Amino acid sequence: MISSVHFLLLSALMFMIGAAGVLLRRNILVVLMSIELMLNGANLALITFSRIQANTHGQSLAFIVVAIAAAEAAVGLAIVVAIFRGRRTTNVDDLDLMKN
Amino acid sequence: MRAKSLTWARSIVPTLLVGLFALASVTATAQAQPRRGQPMGPDAMGRRGVPPNIPGLRGPRARVGMKQIPRVTRPRFSGRAAPALNRAGRADVRRTPRRAIRPGQPRGNARRPGLDGRPRTVPPKVGLAPNPNPLAKANRASQSEARRLARLRTANKDTQLMGAVSRKSKDKGRLVNQLLFYILFSLIICFSLVTITRKSPLMAALSLLVVFLGLAGVYLFLQAPFMAAIQLIVYAGAVIVLFVFVIMSIGFDEERSVQDLGKEILYFAMAFMLTGAGAFVFHAGSGLGYVAGFAAMELMALAFIIMGKLQYPVTRFLGIAAVTFALAQVVRLVQMSQVLIGSTVGLKLQPNAPKQLYAASADGSFGNAKAIGQSVFTDNVFAFEALSLLLLASIVAAVVIVRSRKETKEQTS
């Protein structure tokens, strides 16, 4: 059967790709999607460890993480819409509201 | 604008169909899996349905080594008394006379008395009383089981090294399962890369949808059907729709021509197939097949680099070829150091943790809604209540933030 190391490898790769997207991209929507990628990688690791230990608590923690991710996406997209109304941009470099 | 978006949709639809097909096939195999019996579950006694961590029953399961061993050496008998059976499954005749001369018990034929009319007995000796601890019996049984497993392991070592090709046809389903997992693996990785490399955020959102669908299939491999359903409902259903809604309301820019897009999709499909095939070969093969698969993978990555140099702009394709190469390297590294990882990470996490995933429950009730509900509403109920507060706060915050300034000014003034 498939080794658990491969599930963990998949989750690590997803997390790394998500982190690279957060660091490299300038579009704030893509940055939010990369955050979703990272959360999904963490979820996969949680579920894998839950399976290794035969313990359901990992899955319930992953469930909670999913709900938090949904809330984060809702608030983040609301902020994006509010900013886009005022500034007409989705570039992260232009978002320097606090500087002035 | 309309025609442009239509052609764009025409190029993305086949990609989505491939993802959906992979997900559907994975769902089918995951449904069919529990009916084949317990696929992996090297329990110490060879019985089924034994909870994994019984103190005193720590037997050979802790020392399950490479990947094929539990399947090959799994004991076939079940339900009968393990210690009284020899290797052929019959009662061990060598143990019977030893029991008959145990101290304090009638010797020989108890019904026939001795010369003096009383039953023949051996006088009991102090210190040789039978062990009242039932776990000692189980330990003895598991030790003999361990010896038997070790014998079988050494006997089967040659056939294990032959690799996936020479295995019996009953392993075909397992191989298909592995192949599906590695297809999903490379699907997820490639579409994650698509997510963070596309300029159009709509393209990124749709490839993120493919990533979420593939991840739901991976959750089915991990015996987490409830989490797979949650993944589909919340992520693929709600979050992606929210993203697409915002992207559409903000407006997206499409700069790339459709021809380039088709080329890149083709390229990603090829990279996806190569990484999947490479990972599969690396996992399945051992010995000579292992080396051959590795060499083939490296050659393919090299060919990718050369091809990218010949036909396309160097920078972009060198990057993607390097990603393929790096994936091959990572998979190879994991394969080479699997024993090391299993013995360090696994030992630190739990001294008894097997490197292989074992069946958490035979009847498939491990990750279903009932189990998750019991865990969430009993042990993690505080987190659940905090979560409900957080969701309420996020709803209010989203509404307050999105409401425009004009409306707020009109309402306050």
Interface residues (C-beta under 8 A of the other chain):
Chain A: M1 I2 S3 S4 V5 H6 F7 L9 L10 L13 M14 I17 G18 A20 G21 L24 R25 N27 L29 V30 L32 M33 S34 E36 L37 N40 N43 L44 I47 T48 F49 S50 R51 I52 Q53 A54 T56 H57 Q59 S60 L61 A62 F63 I64 V66 A67 I68 A69 A70 A71 E72 A73 A74 V75 L77 A78 I79 V80 V81 A82 F84 R85 G86 T90
Chain B: P39 M40 P51 P52 N53 K67 R71 R174 N177 Q178 F181 F185 I188 I189 S192 L193 T195 I196 R198 P201 A204 A205 L208 V211 F212 L215 V218 Y219 F221 L222 Q223 A224 F226 M227 I230 Q231 V234 Y235 A238 V239 L242 F243 V246 I247 S249 I250 A279 H283 V330 V331 V334 Q338 I341 G342 L349 Q350 A353 P354 K355 Q356 L357 Y358 A360 S361 F366 G367 A371 I372 Q374 S375 V376 D379 N380 A383 F384 L387 L390 L391 S394 I395 A397 A398 V399 I401 V402 S404 R405
